[in-house]
């Protein structure tokens, strides 16, 4: 008969346990036995449960604050991913709204276009590359329109993020509710 000590159930169904097994020639080693396991040792352990003291399964303590913080990091990553992949359609083409290049360049063009439309500086045309890598020539008015569309798309992304972060996440009271929060 196998010798075991420090046995503890790993699930509430009592179909899996951890223990310390006395292995001939080796000594005491950690061992996990499962009812579905074909090993002779696991079969013998489960056949002799009446003679083995097994500690009851204790569900893990779930720290909702840790889950919320992990979900917050996940939401930030999802927001960043949307900034890289979302586009707007204008002039029969698609344009990116990524933070690093598209928005920074568009903010510069937008400021220049506003100055041109108001007459503060001479008018020029703008060349802007689309997400499909096509060059477009735009007037200041068109740059303002495209910038407005891009700003609305970025606002939409952030509003989804803020709603998930500031409304859904604080109200979630179970791990399942936290897991089901997405942008």
C-alpha positions as CSV (number, residue, x, y, z in Angstrom):
1,X,0.0,0.0,0.0
2,X,1.3,3.5,-0.8
3,X,2.2,5.9,2.0
4,X,1.0,9.5,1.7
5,X,0.8,12.4,4.1
6,X,-0.3,16.1,3.9
7,X,-3.0,15.3,1.4
8,X,-5.4,18.1,0.4
9,X,-8.3,18.2,-2.1
10,X,-7.6,20.5,-5.1
11,X,-11.3,20.9,-6.1
12,X,-14.7,20.7,-4.5
13,X,-15.6,17.6,-6.5
14,X,-12.9,15.6,-4.6
15,X,-11.5,14.2,-7.9
16,X,-8.0,15.6,-7.6
17,X,-5.5,15.9,-4.6
18,X,-2.0,16.9,-3.8
19,X,0.0,14.9,-1.3
20,X,3.5,13.9,-0.2
21,X,4.2,10.4,-1.4
22,X,6.7,8.0,0.1
23,X,8.5,6.8,-3.1
24,X,10.6,3.7,-2.5
25,X,14.3,4.4,-3.0
26,X,13.7,8.1,-3.3
27,X,11.8,9.2,-0.2
28,X,9.0,11.7,0.3
29,X,8.1,13.6,-2.9
30,X,5.2,15.9,-3.9
31,X,2.5,14.1,-5.9
32,X,-0.7,15.0,-7.5
33,X,-3.4,12.3,-8.0
34,X,-6.4,12.6,-10.2
35,X,-9.3,10.2,-10.4
36,X,-8.9,10.0,-14.2
37,X,-5.2,9.3,-13.9
38,X,-4.2,5.9,-15.3
39,X,-1.1,5.6,-13.1
40,X,-1.2,2.7,-10.6
41,X,-0.1,5.0,-7.8
42,X,-3.1,7.4,-8.3
43,X,-5.5,4.5,-8.6
44,X,-4.2,3.0,-5.4
45,X,-4.5,6.4,-3.6
46,X,-8.1,6.8,-4.7
47,X,-8.9,3.1,-3.8
48,X,-7.6,3.6,-0.3
49,X,-9.2,7.0,0.5
50,X,-10.9,5.6,3.6
51,X,-7.4,5.1,5.1
52,X,-6.0,8.5,4.1
53,X,-6.7,11.8,5.9
54,X,-7.3,14.4,3.2
55,X,-7.8,18.1,4.1
56,X,-10.9,19.7,2.7
57,X,-10.7,21.9,-0.4
58,X,-10.4,25.6,0.4
59,X,-11.3,27.9,-2.5
60,X,-8.7,30.5,-3.2
61,X,-9.3,34.0,-1.8
62,X,-10.0,36.3,-4.7
63,X,-8.8,39.9,-4.3
64,X,-11.2,41.9,-6.3
65,X,-8.9,45.0,-6.1
66,X,-6.1,43.0,-7.8
67,X,-8.5,41.7,-10.5
68,X,-9.7,45.3,-11.1
69,X,-6.2,46.6,-11.4
70,X,-5.3,43.7,-13.8
71,X,-8.5,44.5,-15.8
72,X,-7.6,48.2,-15.8
73,X,-4.2,47.4,-17.4
74,X,-6.0,45.2,-19.9
75,X,-8.3,48.0,-20.8
76,X,-5.4,50.4,-21.3
77,X,-3.8,47.9,-23.6
78,X,-7.1,47.5,-25.5
79,X,-7.4,51.3,-25.8
80,X,-3.8,51.5,-27.2
81,X,-4.6,48.7,-29.7
82,X,-7.7,50.5,-30.9
83,X,-5.6,53.7,-31.4
84,X,-3.3,51.6,-33.7
85,X,-6.0,49.9,-35.7
86,X,-9.1,52.2,-35.8
87,X,-9.5,54.4,-38.9
88,X,-11.8,57.1,-40.3
89,X,-13.1,57.3,-43.8
90,X,-12.7,60.5,-45.8
91,X,-12.3,61.3,-49.5
92,X,-12.9,57.6,-50.4
93,X,-10.0,56.4,-48.3
94,X,-9.2,55.4,-44.7
95,X,-7.0,57.3,-42.3
96,X,-5.4,56.1,-39.1
97,X,-5.9,57.7,-35.7
98,X,-2.7,56.4,-34.0
99,X,-1.4,58.6,-31.2
100,X,2.3,58.6,-32.2
101,X,2.1,59.8,-35.8
102,X,-1.3,60.4,-37.1
103,X,-2.7,62.6,-34.3
104,X,0.5,64.5,-33.7
105,X,0.9,65.4,-37.4
106,X,-2.8,66.1,-37.8
107,X,-2.7,68.5,-34.8
108,X,0.1,70.5,-36.6
109,X,-1.8,70.5,-39.9
110,X,-5.1,71.4,-38.2
111,X,-3.5,74.4,-36.4
112,X,-1.9,75.6,-39.7
113,X,-5.2,75.1,-41.6
114,X,-7.2,77.1,-39.0
115,X,-4.6,80.0,-39.4
116,X,-5.0,79.8,-43.2
117,X,-8.8,79.8,-43.2
118,X,-8.8,82.8,-40.8
119,X,-6.4,84.6,-43.1
120,X,-3.6,84.8,-40.6
121,X,-1.1,83.1,-42.9
122,X,-1.0,82.3,-46.6
123,X,-3.0,79.4,-47.9
124,X,-1.3,76.2,-48.8
125,X,-2.3,72.6,-49.7
126,X,-1.5,69.7,-47.5
127,X,-0.3,66.2,-48.5
128,X,-1.5,63.5,-46.2
129,X,-0.9,59.7,-46.4
130,X,-3.8,57.4,-45.8
131,X,-3.8,54.2,-43.9
132,X,-3.7,52.5,-47.4
133,X,-0.5,54.4,-48.1
134,X,-2.0,56.7,-50.8
135,X,-1.0,60.3,-50.8
136,X,-3.9,62.8,-50.8
137,X,-3.7,66.6,-51.4
138,X,-6.1,68.5,-49.2
139,X,-7.2,72.1,-48.8
140,X,-7.2,73.7,-45.4
141,X,-10.9,73.2,-45.2
142,X,-10.5,69.5,-45.9
143,X,-7.8,69.1,-43.3
144,X,-10.2,70.7,-40.8
145,X,-12.9,68.2,-41.8
146,X,-10.5,65.2,-41.6
147,X,-9.1,66.4,-38.3
148,X,-12.7,66.7,-36.9
149,X,-13.4,63.1,-38.0
150,X,-10.2,61.8,-36.4
151,X,-10.8,63.7,-33.2
152,X,-14.4,62.2,-33.0
153,X,-12.9,58.6,-33.5
154,X,-10.3,59.2,-30.8
155,X,-13.0,60.6,-28.5
156,X,-15.1,57.5,-29.1
157,X,-12.2,55.2,-28.2
158,X,-11.5,57.1,-25.0
159,X,-15.2,57.3,-24.0
160,X,-15.4,53.5,-24.3
161,X,-12.3,53.2,-22.1
162,X,-13.5,55.8,-19.6
163,X,-16.9,54.1,-19.3
164,X,-15.3,50.7,-18.7
165,X,-12.7,52.1,-16.3
166,X,-14.9,54.6,-14.3
167,X,-18.3,53.1,-14.4
168,X,-18.3,49.3,-15.1
169,X,-15.1,48.4,-13.3
170,X,-15.9,50.0,-9.9
171,X,-19.4,48.5,-10.0
172,X,-18.2,44.9,-10.7
173,X,-18.6,42.8,-7.6
174,X,-17.6,39.4,-8.8
175,X,-14.6,38.0,-10.8
176,X,-17.0,37.0,-13.6
177,X,-18.3,40.6,-13.9
178,X,-14.8,41.9,-14.0
179,X,-13.7,39.4,-16.6
180,X,-16.7,40.4,-18.8
181,X,-15.7,44.1,-19.1
182,X,-14.3,45.0,-22.5
183,X,-14.0,48.0,-24.8
